[in-house]
Amino acid sequence: MSQLSPLEQEVAELITQSLNLDTDPGSIDPALPLYREGLGLDSIDILELALVLSKAYGFQIKSDDPDNTQIFSSLAALAHTVEIRRTK
């Protein structure tokens, strides 16, 4: 497992807090899949997470976004999306 960047740590904390996961944010492997295998999130978790991200960082991830599979593929990919799309 690699060290989390500050933004990956921040997003990991947001994930665990908003979804009430019993996981230490710092223990999440940034390359681990978020959906199904890996962290084990389901489609409802992803929708909730998209809403939380929009409130926290000021951008929307719509359910029909063609990049959703890539965006939610891992913590690293999600943090990268936040980095390039955030408005706050």
mmCIF file of the C-alpha atoms, coordinates in Angstrom:
data_MODEL
# 
_entry.id   MODEL 
# 
loop_
_atom_site.group_PDB 
_atom_site.id 
_atom_site.type_symbol 
_atom_site.label_atom_id 
_atom_site.label_alt_id 
_atom_site.label_comp_id 
_atom_site.label_asym_id 
_atom_site.label_entity_id 
_atom_site.label_seq_id 
_atom_site.pdbx_PDB_ins_code 
_atom_site.Cartn_x 
_atom_site.Cartn_y 
_atom_site.Cartn_z 
_atom_site.occupancy 
_atom_site.B_iso_or_equiv 
_atom_site.pdbx_formal_charge 
_atom_site.auth_seq_id 
_atom_site.auth_comp_id 
_atom_site.auth_asym_id 
_atom_site.auth_atom_id 
_atom_site.pdbx_PDB_model_num 
ATOM 1  C CA . MET A 1 1  ? 0.000   0.000  0.000   1.00 0.00 ? 1  MET A CA 1 
ATOM 2  C CA . SER A 1 2  ? 1.338   3.406  -0.929  1.00 0.00 ? 2  SER A CA 1 
ATOM 3  C CA . GLN A 1 3  ? 1.226   6.628  1.043   1.00 0.00 ? 3  GLN A CA 1 
ATOM 4  C CA . LEU A 1 4  ? -1.818  8.804  0.393   1.00 0.00 ? 4  LEU A CA 1 
ATOM 5  C CA . SER A 1 5  ? -1.371  12.306 -0.977  1.00 0.00 ? 5  SER A CA 1 
ATOM 6  C CA . PRO A 1 6  ? -3.018  15.058 1.094   1.00 0.00 ? 6  PRO A CA 1 
ATOM 7  C CA . LEU A 1 7  ? -5.953  15.240 -1.340  1.00 0.00 ? 7  LEU A CA 1 
ATOM 8  C CA . GLU A 1 8  ? -6.346  11.445 -1.411  1.00 0.00 ? 8  GLU A CA 1 
ATOM 9  C CA . GLN A 1 9  ? -6.404  11.466 2.402   1.00 0.00 ? 9  GLN A CA 1 
ATOM 10 C CA . GLU A 1 10 ? -9.028  14.238 2.392   1.00 0.00 ? 10 GLU A CA 1 
ATOM 11 C CA . VAL A 1 11 ? -11.224 12.385 -0.116  1.00 0.00 ? 11 VAL A CA 1 
ATOM 12 C CA . ALA A 1 12 ? -10.761 9.090  1.771   1.00 0.00 ? 12 ALA A CA 1 
ATOM 13 C CA . GLU A 1 13 ? -11.940 10.792 4.962   1.00 0.00 ? 13 GLU A CA 1 
ATOM 14 C CA . LEU A 1 14 ? -14.929 12.215 3.099   1.00 0.00 ? 14 LEU A CA 1 
ATOM 15 C CA . ILE A 1 15 ? -15.793 8.743  1.771   1.00 0.00 ? 15 ILE A CA 1 
ATOM 16 C CA . THR A 1 16 ? -15.556 7.000  5.142   1.00 0.00 ? 16 THR A CA 1 
ATOM 17 C CA . GLN A 1 17 ? -17.421 9.727  7.048   1.00 0.00 ? 17 GLN A CA 1 
ATOM 18 C CA . SER A 1 18 ? -20.215 10.315 4.547   1.00 0.00 ? 18 SER A CA 1 
ATOM 19 C CA . LEU A 1 19 ? -20.868 6.603  3.994   1.00 0.00 ? 19 LEU A CA 1 
ATOM 20 C CA . ASN A 1 20 ? -20.302 5.621  7.643   1.00 0.00 ? 20 ASN A CA 1 
ATOM 21 C CA . LEU A 1 21 ? -17.663 3.070  6.703   1.00 0.00 ? 21 LEU A CA 1 
ATOM 22 C CA . ASP A 1 22 ? -15.815 1.290  9.469   1.00 0.00 ? 22 ASP A CA 1 
ATOM 23 C CA . THR A 1 23 ? -12.502 1.763  7.652   1.00 0.00 ? 23 THR A CA 1 
ATOM 24 C CA . ASP A 1 24 ? -9.483  3.869  8.550   1.00 0.00 ? 24 ASP A CA 1 
ATOM 25 C CA . PRO A 1 25 ? -9.202  6.439  5.718   1.00 0.00 ? 25 PRO A CA 1 
ATOM 26 C CA . GLY A 1 26 ? -5.418  6.199  5.800   1.00 0.00 ? 26 GLY A CA 1 
ATOM 27 C CA . SER A 1 27 ? -5.561  2.466  5.186   1.00 0.00 ? 27 SER A CA 1 
ATOM 28 C CA . ILE A 1 28 ? -7.362  2.756  1.849   1.00 0.00 ? 28 ILE A CA 1 
ATOM 29 C CA . ASP A 1 29 ? -5.067  1.787  -0.999  1.00 0.00 ? 29 ASP A CA 1 
ATOM 30 C CA . PRO A 1 30 ? -5.363  4.603  -3.604  1.00 0.00 ? 30 PRO A CA 1 
ATOM 31 C CA . ALA A 1 31 ? -5.263  2.023  -6.429  1.00 0.00 ? 31 ALA A CA 1 
ATOM 32 C CA . LEU A 1 32 ? -7.963  -0.200 -4.883  1.00 0.00 ? 32 LEU A CA 1 
ATOM 33 C CA . PRO A 1 33 ? -11.283 -0.233 -6.776  1.00 0.00 ? 33 PRO A CA 1 
ATOM 34 C CA . LEU A 1 34 ? -14.034 1.691  -4.986  1.00 0.00 ? 34 LEU A CA 1 
ATOM 35 C CA . TYR A 1 35 ? -16.979 -0.089 -6.588  1.00 0.00 ? 35 TYR A CA 1 
ATOM 36 C CA . ARG A 1 36 ? -17.905 -3.693 -5.715  1.00 0.00 ? 36 ARG A CA 1 
ATOM 37 C CA . GLU A 1 37 ? -14.619 -5.568 -5.134  1.00 0.00 ? 37 GLU A CA 1 
ATOM 38 C CA . GLY A 1 38 ? -12.029 -3.506 -3.372  1.00 0.00 ? 38 GLY A CA 1 
ATOM 39 C CA . LEU A 1 39 ? -13.682 -0.996 -1.028  1.00 0.00 ? 39 LEU A CA 1 
ATOM 40 C CA . GLY A 1 40 ? -17.054 -2.615 -1.725  1.00 0.00 ? 40 GLY A CA 1 
ATOM 41 C CA . LEU A 1 41 ? -19.196 0.402  -2.569  1.00 0.00 ? 41 LEU A CA 1 
ATOM 42 C CA . ASP A 1 42 ? -22.458 -0.185 -4.403  1.00 0.00 ? 42 ASP A CA 1 
ATOM 43 C CA . SER A 1 43 ? -24.341 2.067  -6.828  1.00 0.00 ? 43 SER A CA 1 
ATOM 44 C CA . ILE A 1 44 ? -26.269 3.805  -4.019  1.00 0.00 ? 44 ILE A CA 1 
ATOM 45 C CA . ASP A 1 45 ? -22.984 4.545  -2.214  1.00 0.00 ? 45 ASP A CA 1 
ATOM 46 C CA . ILE A 1 46 ? -21.585 6.035  -5.427  1.00 0.00 ? 46 ILE A CA 1 
ATOM 47 C CA . LEU A 1 47 ? -24.653 8.272  -5.838  1.00 0.00 ? 47 LEU A CA 1 
ATOM 48 C CA . GLU A 1 48 ? -24.360 9.454  -2.236  1.00 0.00 ? 48 GLU A CA 1 
ATOM 49 C CA . LEU A 1 49 ? -20.662 10.066 -2.690  1.00 0.00 ? 49 LEU A CA 1 
ATOM 50 C CA . ALA A 1 50 ? -21.262 12.097 -5.872  1.00 0.00 ? 50 ALA A CA 1 
ATOM 51 C CA . LEU A 1 51 ? -23.672 14.324 -3.913  1.00 0.00 ? 51 LEU A CA 1 
ATOM 52 C CA . VAL A 1 52 ? -21.209 14.784 -1.047  1.00 0.00 ? 52 VAL A CA 1 
ATOM 53 C CA . LEU A 1 53 ? -18.410 15.630 -3.487  1.00 0.00 ? 53 LEU A CA 1 
ATOM 54 C CA . SER A 1 54 ? -20.580 18.222 -5.225  1.00 0.00 ? 54 SER A CA 1 
ATOM 55 C CA . LYS A 1 55 ? -21.280 19.943 -1.912  1.00 0.00 ? 55 LYS A CA 1 
ATOM 56 C CA . ALA A 1 56 ? -17.702 19.753 -0.679  1.00 0.00 ? 56 ALA A CA 1 
ATOM 57 C CA . TYR A 1 57 ? -15.890 20.711 -3.871  1.00 0.00 ? 57 TYR A CA 1 
ATOM 58 C CA . GLY A 1 58 ? -18.430 22.660 -5.936  1.00 0.00 ? 58 GLY A CA 1 
ATOM 59 C CA . PHE A 1 59 ? -18.785 20.471 -9.011  1.00 0.00 ? 59 PHE A CA 1 
ATOM 60 C CA . GLN A 1 60 ? -21.337 17.915 -10.126 1.00 0.00 ? 60 GLN A CA 1 
ATOM 61 C CA . ILE A 1 61 ? -20.816 14.371 -11.264 1.00 0.00 ? 61 ILE A CA 1 
ATOM 62 C CA . LYS A 1 62 ? -23.999 13.504 -13.122 1.00 0.00 ? 62 LYS A CA 1 
ATOM 63 C CA . SER A 1 63 ? -25.263 9.943  -13.270 1.00 0.00 ? 63 SER A CA 1 
ATOM 64 C CA . ASP A 1 64 ? -24.998 9.962  -17.074 1.00 0.00 ? 64 ASP A CA 1 
ATOM 65 C CA . ASP A 1 65 ? -21.407 11.270 -17.146 1.00 0.00 ? 65 ASP A CA 1 
ATOM 66 C CA . PRO A 1 66 ? -19.563 8.982  -19.575 1.00 0.00 ? 66 PRO A CA 1 
ATOM 67 C CA . ASP A 1 67 ? -16.453 9.201  -17.375 1.00 0.00 ? 67 ASP A CA 1 
ATOM 68 C CA . ASN A 1 68 ? -18.118 7.802  -14.226 1.00 0.00 ? 68 ASN A CA 1 
ATOM 69 C CA . THR A 1 69 ? -16.506 4.382  -14.557 1.00 0.00 ? 69 THR A CA 1 
ATOM 70 C CA . GLN A 1 70 ? -13.070 6.016  -14.647 1.00 0.00 ? 70 GLN A CA 1 
ATOM 71 C CA . ILE A 1 71 ? -13.884 8.671  -12.016 1.00 0.00 ? 71 ILE A CA 1 
ATOM 72 C CA . PHE A 1 72 ? -14.940 6.087  -9.421  1.00 0.00 ? 72 PHE A CA 1 
ATOM 73 C CA . SER A 1 73 ? -12.428 3.416  -10.429 1.00 0.00 ? 73 SER A CA 1 
ATOM 74 C CA . SER A 1 74 ? -10.154 4.146  -7.447  1.00 0.00 ? 74 SER A CA 1 
ATOM 75 C CA . LEU A 1 75 ? -9.378  6.651  -4.725  1.00 0.00 ? 75 LEU A CA 1 
ATOM 76 C CA . ALA A 1 76 ? -6.498  7.988  -6.839  1.00 0.00 ? 76 ALA A CA 1 
ATOM 77 C CA . ALA A 1 77 ? -8.790  8.521  -9.857  1.00 0.00 ? 77 ALA A CA 1 
ATOM 78 C CA . LEU A 1 78 ? -11.447 10.184 -7.704  1.00 0.00 ? 78 LEU A CA 1 
ATOM 79 C CA . ALA A 1 79 ? -8.911  12.511 -6.067  1.00 0.00 ? 79 ALA A CA 1 
ATOM 80 C CA . HIS A 1 80 ? -7.541  13.407 -9.515  1.00 0.00 ? 80 HIS A CA 1 
ATOM 81 C CA . THR A 1 81 ? -11.071 14.289 -10.684 1.00 0.00 ? 81 THR A CA 1 
ATOM 82 C CA . VAL A 1 82 ? -11.573 16.472 -7.604  1.00 0.00 ? 82 VAL A CA 1 
ATOM 83 C CA . GLU A 1 83 ? -8.253  18.189 -8.275  1.00 0.00 ? 83 GLU A CA 1 
ATOM 84 C CA . ILE A 1 84 ? -9.110  19.140 -11.854 1.00 0.00 ? 84 ILE A CA 1 
ATOM 85 C CA . ARG A 1 85 ? -12.850 19.894 -11.452 1.00 0.00 ? 85 ARG A CA 1 
ATOM 86 C CA . ARG A 1 86 ? -13.114 21.513 -8.032  1.00 0.00 ? 86 ARG A CA 1 
ATOM 87 C CA . THR A 1 87 ? -14.360 25.088 -7.752  1.00 0.00 ? 87 THR A CA 1 
ATOM 88 C CA . LYS A 1 88 ? -13.894 25.380 -3.977  1.00 0.00 ? 88 LYS A CA 1 
# 
